[in-house]
Amino acid sequence: MTDRVSLLRNEIQKGYTEGRIGHFTCTYPPHKVYSEITEDFDVRKVWADAGSDSESISLYFHVPFCKQRCSFCNLFMVTESHGAGLIDRYVDCLVREIEMYEPILAPCIGKHTTLYFGGGTPSVLSPKQLGRILGALNPLTSRSQVVEFTIEVAPETATFDYLAALRELGVTRVSLGVQSVDELEVRHFARQHTRAHVISLIEASMNLGFSTTNVDLIYGLASQTLPGWRKTLLAVLEHSPQCLSIYPLNVKPLTSLARPRSNGESSEADRPLFYSMYDSAVEILEAAGYEQQTRTLFFRGTDRYLNKANEAVGHPVKGFGAGAQSYAPHWHYRPGNSYRNAMTHLEAYISDTEASRFPARYAYKLNTEELQRRQIALSIRYKQFPLEPFKQCFGAGPEELFPDEFDALRQEALIDIRPSEILLTKKGLRYDNLVSTLFFSNRVRELLSEHQPARWSVERKHPTGR
């Protein structure tokens, strides 16, 4: 065993007992490493590299409005208390941004695409407002090209009629941000829905014939108990949604859950209870016929989450809206990236689009090595990581390019390397955050350490400087 493999194993082992339990890798590199763009940044050139792609570009729409801020949320959002006029103006800007990008994206949009409306709370938009945005897409992509259309829905904003209107608009995948059906826990999360309303929405979504109904749940709150968590899971499973996403609570800076409690205790469950909740969820969901795809994602039947699966294997994403990230072939960029200054960045986005300026202010350029790391960090979160797409992109297998990292993971029994795929073991799924972050480059770690110096180690060095 080389010195570097030993160092990597030590990093993993430290994470078993000291790492942040709630962390999971949703993208790479994280937006905190982006820097302000310079005058030579040109979105036309950025997307020219996409060429004519027979696969797809995913289209993401950021809707930054919410009824209130959840206690666990540090995302880019503003409350709808700013008024309906601001929301209407924002929809106008989304339409304008689509029009600006249409000649740029049309040559590379591909035969298939996925649409995703996230937030914030996109379900604060009326069906008419959503229809305006979709209408603006007609010159860019036809309805027949859309193979998956997802919208996030907060239960307190939705009714049966609203879901029916979404179905008429062509939505195929509804993601219900339930978080809990225990009404005391709902209040801890600063949400407003009731158990009865949530159950009625799950039933409505299933009856309306969406291809996929997903239910988001959160575990790891200090006030949760293992019996209570099991009860929440079983209550949802009675209605057999096609997909459950179970998220570990991640108490982030500046959120209300991060504030000191009067008794001095943490808002998070202790580590043994946290992992007991995860293990219990896996047991219950597998017994109910669900297949685990990632630490957080469980499916019943043959449904799959194409938007994220496509992103993991390197398909580009064009984000529209004030906080939307765009992933072009060699550049990642976004208009705004500040939780603290969300309103300022929202106003800047509106100002840019109303003046027909492309709304891009922060970016990060990825070289070939960073693209390799990205595809590994995102793909290896899945239980099965097929190797052929990676080899087609880069001319070699991931274990050939990063032998020390894969050797360390194998020795820790986190992965099983097969000729055509890499499999996460049960232990690997449990600790997938440690698996994926092992591939963060030294450059990215150094930039992240400026924000969280205690968390990101930059001591380990690859013999080639990586």
C-alpha positions as CSV (number, residue, x, y, z in Angstrom):
1,M,0.0,0.0,0.0
2,T,1.4,3.4,-1.1
3,D,1.8,6.3,1.3
4,R,-0.9,8.2,-0.6
5,V,-3.4,5.3,-0.4
6,S,-2.8,5.1,3.4
7,L,-3.4,8.9,3.6
8,L,-6.7,8.5,1.6
9,R,-7.8,5.7,3.8
10,N,-7.1,7.8,6.9
11,E,-9.2,10.6,5.4
12,I,-12.1,8.1,4.9
13,Q,-11.8,6.6,8.3
14,K,-11.8,10.0,10.0
15,G,-15.1,10.7,8.1
16,Y,-16.8,7.7,9.7
17,T,-16.7,9.3,13.1
18,E,-16.1,13.0,12.5
19,G,-17.5,13.9,9.1
20,R,-20.8,15.8,8.7
21,I,-23.4,13.2,8.5
22,G,-25.9,15.3,6.6
23,H,-23.6,16.3,3.8
24,F,-24.2,14.8,0.4
25,T,-22.7,15.7,-3.0
26,C,-25.4,17.3,-5.2
27,T,-23.0,18.7,-7.8
28,Y,-19.3,19.2,-8.5
29,P,-17.7,21.6,-8.2
30,P,-19.8,23.3,-5.5
31,H,-20.9,26.8,-6.4
32,K,-18.8,28.3,-3.5
33,V,-15.7,27.9,-5.7
34,Y,-17.1,30.1,-8.5
35,S,-15.5,33.5,-9.0
36,E,-16.7,36.7,-10.6
37,I,-16.6,36.5,-14.4
38,T,-14.3,38.7,-16.5
39,E,-15.1,40.7,-19.6
40,D,-13.9,38.0,-21.9
41,F,-16.6,35.5,-20.7
42,D,-19.0,35.0,-23.6
43,V,-22.0,32.6,-23.3
44,R,-22.0,32.1,-27.1
45,K,-18.5,30.7,-27.0
46,V,-19.2,28.7,-23.8
47,W,-22.1,26.8,-25.5
48,A,-20.4,26.5,-28.9
49,D,-18.4,23.6,-27.5
50,A,-21.6,21.7,-27.0
51,G,-21.8,21.1,-30.7
52,S,-24.6,19.0,-32.2
53,D,-25.5,16.5,-29.5
54,S,-27.6,13.5,-30.3
55,E,-28.3,13.0,-26.6
56,S,-29.7,15.9,-24.7
57,I,-29.4,19.2,-22.8
58,S,-31.4,19.4,-19.6
59,L,-33.3,22.7,-19.0
60,Y,-33.6,23.9,-15.4
61,F,-35.8,26.7,-14.2
62,H,-35.2,28.4,-10.8
63,V,-38.2,29.9,-9.1
64,P,-36.8,31.7,-6.0
65,F,-40.1,32.5,-4.2
66,C,-41.5,30.7,-1.1
67,K,-44.3,31.3,1.3
68,Q,-41.7,31.3,4.2
69,R,-38.1,30.1,4.7
70,C,-37.9,26.6,6.1
71,S,-35.8,26.2,9.2
72,F,-33.2,24.0,7.4
73,C,-32.9,26.1,4.2
74,N,-30.0,28.3,3.2
75,L,-30.9,28.3,-0.5
76,F,-31.3,31.4,-2.8
77,M,-34.9,32.4,-2.2
78,V,-37.1,35.3,-1.2
79,T,-40.6,35.2,0.4
80,E,-43.6,35.9,-1.8
81,S,-44.5,38.7,0.6
82,H,-42.6,40.9,-1.9
83,G,-45.8,40.8,-3.9
84,A,-47.4,39.2,-6.9
85,G,-46.1,42.0,-9.2
86,L,-42.5,40.8,-8.6
87,I,-43.4,37.3,-9.5
88,D,-45.1,38.4,-12.7
89,R,-42.0,40.5,-13.5
90,Y,-39.8,37.5,-12.8
91,V,-41.8,35.3,-15.2
92,D,-41.4,37.9,-17.9
93,C,-37.6,37.7,-17.3
94,L,-37.6,33.9,-17.6
95,V,-39.4,34.3,-20.9
96,R,-36.9,36.9,-22.1
97,E,-33.9,34.8,-21.0
98,I,-35.3,31.8,-23.0
99,E,-35.7,34.1,-26.1
100,M,-32.1,35.3,-25.7
101,Y,-30.7,31.8,-25.5
102,E,-32.8,30.2,-28.3
103,P,-30.4,30.8,-31.2
104,I,-27.5,29.7,-29.0
105,L,-29.0,26.4,-27.7
106,A,-31.1,25.4,-30.8
107,P,-28.1,23.8,-32.6
108,C,-27.2,21.6,-29.7
109,I,-30.5,20.9,-27.9
110,G,-30.5,17.3,-29.0
111,K,-33.3,14.8,-29.7
112,H,-34.4,14.6,-26.1
113,T,-34.5,16.9,-23.2
114,T,-35.7,17.0,-19.6
115,L,-37.3,20.0,-17.9
116,Y,-37.0,20.7,-14.2
117,F,-38.6,23.5,-12.2
118,G,-36.9,23.9,-8.8
119,G,-36.7,26.6,-6.2
120,G,-37.5,28.1,-4.0
121,T,-41.1,26.8,-4.5
122,P,-42.0,26.7,-8.2
123,S,-45.6,25.7,-7.2
124,V,-46.2,29.3,-6.2
125,L,-46.5,30.0,-9.9
126,S,-50.0,29.7,-11.4
127,P,-50.7,27.3,-14.2
128,K,-51.0,30.4,-16.5
129,Q,-47.5,31.6,-15.5
130,L,-46.0,28.1,-16.0
131,G,-47.8,28.0,-19.4
132,R,-46.2,31.2,-20.5
133,I,-42.7,29.9,-19.7
134,L,-43.4,26.6,-21.5
135,G,-44.8,28.5,-24.5
136,A,-41.5,30.4,-24.8
137,L,-39.7,27.1,-25.1
138,N,-41.7,26.1,-28.3
139,P,-39.1,27.4,-30.7
140,L,-36.4,25.5,-28.8
141,T,-37.9,22.1,-28.1
142,S,-41.1,20.4,-28.9
143,R,-43.3,18.7,-26.3
144,S,-42.5,15.3,-28.0
145,Q,-38.8,15.8,-27.2
146,V,-39.4,16.2,-23.5
147,V,-38.8,12.8,-22.0
148,E,-39.2,14.0,-18.3
149,F,-40.8,17.1,-16.9
150,T,-40.4,17.6,-13.1
151,I,-41.7,20.2,-10.8
152,E,-41.2,20.6,-7.1
153,V,-44.4,21.1,-5.2
154,A,-44.8,22.4,-1.6
155,P,-47.9,20.8,-0.1
156,E,-49.2,24.1,1.3
157,T,-49.3,25.6,-2.2
158,A,-51.1,22.8,-3.9
159,T,-54.6,21.3,-4.4
160,F,-56.1,18.5,-6.5
161,D,-57.0,21.1,-9.1
162,Y,-53.5,22.5,-9.2
163,L,-52.0,19.1,-9.7
164,A,-54.5,18.4,-12.4
165,A,-53.5,21.6,-14.2
166,L,-49.8,20.5,-14.0
167,R,-50.8,17.2,-15.6
168,E,-52.5,19.2,-18.4
169,L,-49.3,21.2,-18.9
170,G,-47.3,18.0,-19.6
171,V,-45.7,17.5,-16.2
172,T,-44.6,13.8,-15.8
173,R,-42.9,13.9,-12.4
174,V,-44.2,15.6,-9.3
175,S,-41.8,16.0,-6.4
176,L,-43.7,16.7,-3.2
177,G,-41.6,18.4,-0.6
178,V,-43.3,16.8,2.4
179,Q,-40.3,16.4,4.8
180,S,-42.5,14.9,7.5
181,V,-46.1,13.9,8.2
182,D,-45.6,14.3,11.9
183,E,-47.2,17.7,12.5
184,L,-44.8,18.6,15.4
185,E,-41.8,17.9,13.2
186,V,-43.5,20.0,10.4
187,R,-43.6,22.9,12.8
188,H,-39.9,22.4,13.6
189,F,-39.2,22.7,9.9
190,A,-41.2,26.0,9.8
191,R,-43.7,24.4,7.4
192,Q,-47.5,24.8,7.4
193,H,-49.0,21.6,5.9
194,T,-51.1,19.0,7.7
195,R,-50.8,15.2,7.6
196,A,-54.2,14.9,6.0
197,H,-53.5,17.4,3.3
198,V,-50.2,15.6,2.4
199,I,-51.9,12.2,2.2
200,S,-54.6,13.7,-0.1
201,L,-52.0,15.2,-2.4
202,I,-50.1,11.9,-2.7
203,E,-53.3,10.1,-3.5
204,A,-54.3,12.8,-6.0
205,S,-50.9,12.7,-7.7
206,M,-51.1,8.9,-8.1
207,N,-54.7,9.1,-9.4
208,L,-53.9,11.8,-11.9
209,G,-51.5,9.5,-13.7
210,F,-48.1,11.2,-13.4
211,S,-45.3,8.9,-14.4
212,T,-43.6,9.5,-11.1
213,T,-44.8,10.8,-7.8
214,N,-41.8,11.5,-5.6
215,V,-42.0,12.2,-1.8
216,D,-39.2,14.0,-0.1
217,L,-38.6,13.2,3.6
218,I,-36.0,14.4,6.1
219,Y,-34.5,12.4,9.0
220,G,-32.0,13.4,11.7
221,L,-33.9,16.1,13.6
222,A,-32.9,16.0,17.3
223,S,-36.6,15.8,18.3
224,Q,-37.3,12.8,16.0
225,T,-37.4,9.3,17.4
226,L,-36.7,6.1,15.6
227,P,-40.3,4.8,16.1
228,G,-41.7,8.2,14.9
229,W,-39.5,8.0,11.8
230,R,-40.6,4.5,11.0
231,K,-44.2,5.6,11.4
232,T,-43.7,8.5,8.9
233,L,-42.2,6.1,6.3
234,L,-45.0,3.6,6.7
235,A,-47.7,6.3,6.5
236,V,-46.3,7.4,3.1
237,L,-45.8,3.8,1.9
238,E,-49.4,3.0,2.4
239,H,-50.0,5.0,-0.8
240,S,-47.1,3.5,-2.8
241,P,-45.5,6.5,-4.5
242,Q,-43.1,5.4,-7.3
243,C,-40.2,7.3,-5.6
244,L,-39.0,8.3,-2.2
245,S,-36.1,10.7,-1.5
246,I,-34.9,10.5,2.1
247,Y,-32.6,13.3,2.9
248,P,-30.3,13.5,6.0
249,L,-30.8,16.7,7.9
250,N,-28.0,19.1,7.0
251,V,-27.9,22.0,9.5
252,K,-26.3,24.7,7.5
253,P,-24.9,28.1,8.6
254,L,-27.3,31.0,8.9
255,T,-30.4,28.8,9.1
256,S,-32.7,28.9,12.1
257,L,-31.8,25.4,13.0
258,A,-28.1,26.5,13.3
259,R,-29.0,29.0,16.0
260,P,-28.0,27.9,19.5
261,R,-30.9,26.3,21.4
262,S,-31.9,27.4,24.9
263,N,-30.7,24.1,26.3
264,G,-27.4,24.2,24.5
265,E,-28.1,21.0,22.5
266,S,-27.8,20.5,18.7
267,S,-30.7,20.5,16.4
268,E,-29.4,17.3,14.8
269,A,-29.9,13.8,16.2
270,D,-26.8,12.2,17.6
271,R,-24.7,10.0,15.2
272,P,-25.9,6.6,16.4
273,L,-29.6,7.6,16.0
274,F,-28.9,9.3,12.7
275,Y,-27.5,6.1,11.2
276,S,-30.2,4.0,12.8
277,M,-32.8,6.1,11.0
278,Y,-31.0,5.6,7.7
279,D,-30.6,1.8,8.3
280,S,-34.2,1.5,9.3
281,A,-35.4,3.4,6.2
282,V,-33.3,1.0,3.9
283,E,-34.8,-2.0,5.6
284,I,-38.4,-0.7,5.4
285,L,-38.2,0.5,1.8
286,E,-36.5,-2.7,0.5
287,A,-39.1,-4.8,2.3
288,A,-41.8,-2.7,0.5
289,G,-40.3,-3.5,-2.9
290,Y,-38.2,-0.3,-3.5
291,E,-34.8,-0.4,-5.1
292,Q,-32.1,1.8,-3.6
293,Q,-30.3,3.8,-6.3
294,T,-28.3,6.3,-4.1
295,R,-28.1,7.0,-0.4
296,T,-31.2,9.2,-0.8
297,L,-33.1,7.8,-3.8
298,F,-35.5,4.8,-3.8
299,F,-37.6,3.6,-6.7
300,R,-40.5,1.2,-7.0
301,G,-40.8,-0.4,-10.4
302,T,-38.9,0.7,-13.5
303,D,-39.1,4.5,-13.0
304,R,-35.8,6.4,-13.1
305,Y,-34.9,10.0,-12.4
306,L,-33.5,11.0,-15.8
307,N,-32.6,14.6,-15.0
308,K,-30.0,13.7,-12.4
309,A,-28.8,10.5,-14.1
310,N,-28.1,12.5,-17.3
311,E,-26.2,15.1,-15.4
312,A,-24.1,12.5,-13.7
313,V,-22.8,11.2,-17.1
314,G,-21.9,14.6,-18.3
315,H,-24.9,15.9,-20.2
316,P,-25.0,19.7,-20.2
317,V,-27.6,21.6,-18.2
318,K,-28.8,25.1,-19.0
319,G,-30.3,26.9,-16.0
320,F,-32.7,29.8,-16.3
321,G,-33.4,32.1,-13.5
322,A,-31.8,34.2,-10.8
323,G,-30.0,31.4,-8.9
324,A,-29.9,28.7,-11.6
325,Q,-26.5,27.0,-12.3
326,S,-25.6,26.2,-15.9
327,Y,-23.3,23.3,-16.8
328,A,-21.8,23.9,-20.2
329,P,-19.1,21.5,-21.5
330,H,-16.2,23.4,-19.9
331,W,-17.8,26.2,-17.9
332,H,-20.2,26.2,-15.0
333,Y,-21.8,29.6,-14.3
334,R,-24.8,31.3,-12.6
335,P,-26.2,34.8,-12.2
336,G,-26.3,35.0,-8.4
337,N,-25.0,32.8,-5.6
338,S,-25.7,34.5,-2.3
339,Y,-28.1,33.4,0.4
340,R,-27.4,36.6,2.4
341,N,-28.0,38.9,-0.6
342,A,-30.7,37.0,-2.4
343,M,-32.9,40.1,-3.1
344,T,-29.9,42.0,-4.4
345,H,-29.0,39.2,-6.8
346,L,-32.7,38.8,-7.8
347,E,-32.8,42.5,-8.7
348,A,-29.6,42.1,-10.7
349,Y,-31.0,39.2,-12.6
350,I,-34.1,41.2,-13.5
351,S,-32.0,44.2,-14.5
352,D,-29.8,42.1,-16.7
353,T,-32.6,40.3,-18.6
354,E,-34.8,43.4,-19.0
355,A,-31.7,45.1,-20.6
356,S,-31.2,42.0,-22.8
357,R,-27.9,41.2,-21.1
358,F,-27.0,37.5,-20.5
359,P,-27.4,37.0,-16.7
360,A,-24.0,35.5,-15.8
361,R,-21.9,36.8,-13.0
362,Y,-20.0,33.9,-11.4
363,A,-18.2,31.0,-13.1
364,Y,-15.7,28.2,-12.9
365,K,-13.8,26.7,-15.8
366,L,-13.3,22.9,-15.8
367,N,-10.2,21.4,-17.4
368,T,-10.2,17.7,-18.5
369,E,-9.2,16.5,-15.1
370,E,-11.9,18.4,-13.4
371,L,-14.5,17.0,-15.9
372,Q,-13.2,13.5,-15.1
373,R,-13.5,14.2,-11.3
374,R,-17.0,15.6,-11.8
375,Q,-18.3,12.6,-13.7
376,I,-16.8,10.2,-11.1
377,A,-18.0,12.2,-8.1
378,L,-21.6,12.3,-9.4
379,S,-21.8,8.8,-10.9
380,I,-20.3,7.0,-8.0
381,R,-23.1,8.1,-5.7
382,Y,-25.3,5.6,-7.6
383,K,-25.4,2.0,-6.6
384,Q,-24.2,1.1,-10.1
385,F,-21.7,3.2,-12.0
386,P,-21.4,1.9,-15.6
387,L,-17.9,2.4,-17.0
388,E,-18.5,2.5,-20.7
389,P,-19.9,6.1,-20.9
390,F,-16.9,7.4,-18.9
391,K,-14.4,5.5,-21.1
392,Q,-16.1,6.9,-24.2
393,C,-15.7,10.4,-22.9
394,F,-12.1,10.2,-21.6
395,G,-10.5,7.2,-23.3
396,A,-9.7,5.3,-20.1
397,G,-11.5,3.9,-17.1
398,P,-11.8,5.9,-13.9
399,E,-9.8,3.4,-11.9
400,E,-6.9,3.8,-14.4
401,L,-6.9,7.6,-14.0
402,F,-7.3,7.7,-10.2
403,P,-5.8,4.3,-9.0
404,D,-5.0,5.5,-5.5
405,E,-8.5,6.7,-4.8
406,F,-10.1,3.5,-6.0
407,D,-7.6,1.4,-4.2
408,A,-8.4,3.2,-0.9
409,L,-12.2,2.8,-1.5
410,R,-11.8,-0.9,-2.3
411,Q,-9.7,-1.5,0.8
412,E,-12.3,0.2,2.9
413,A,-15.0,-2.2,1.4
414,L,-16.9,0.8,0.0
415,I,-16.9,-0.3,-3.6
416,D,-16.7,-3.5,-5.7
417,I,-15.0,-3.1,-9.1
418,R,-16.3,-5.2,-11.9
419,P,-15.2,-5.3,-15.6
420,S,-18.1,-3.2,-16.8
421,E,-19.2,-1.3,-13.7
422,I,-18.3,-0.1,-10.2
423,L,-20.8,-1.0,-7.5
424,L,-21.3,0.7,-4.2
425,T,-21.5,-1.8,-1.4
426,K,-24.1,-1.3,1.4
427,K,-21.4,0.4,3.4
428,G,-20.5,2.5,0.4
429,L,-24.1,3.7,0.0
430,R,-24.2,4.5,3.7
431,Y,-21.1,6.7,3.4
432,D,-21.5,7.9,-0.2
433,N,-20.5,11.4,0.9
434,L,-17.1,10.1,1.8
435,V,-16.8,8.2,-1.5
436,S,-17.7,11.1,-3.7
437,T,-15.8,13.9,-2.0
438,L,-12.6,11.8,-2.2
439,F,-12.5,12.9,-5.8
440,F,-12.6,16.6,-5.1
441,S,-9.5,18.1,-6.6
442,N,-6.9,20.0,-4.5
443,R,-7.8,23.2,-6.3
444,V,-11.5,22.8,-5.3
445,R,-10.5,21.8,-1.8
446,E,-8.3,24.9,-1.4
447,L,-11.2,27.1,-2.6
448,L,-13.7,25.4,-0.3
449,S,-11.3,25.7,2.7
450,E,-11.6,29.4,2.4
451,H,-15.2,28.9,3.5
452,Q,-14.9,25.9,5.8
453,P,-11.2,25.5,6.8
454,A,-11.8,22.8,9.4
455,R,-13.6,20.5,6.9
456,W,-11.5,20.5,3.7
457,S,-8.1,18.9,3.9
458,V,-5.6,20.1,1.3
459,E,-2.7,18.1,2.8
460,R,-2.9,15.1,0.5
461,K,-1.2,15.5,-2.9
462,H,-1.3,13.3,-6.0
463,P,2.2,12.5,-7.4
464,T,1.2,14.4,-10.6
465,G,0.1,17.4,-8.7
466,R,-3.6,16.4,-8.5
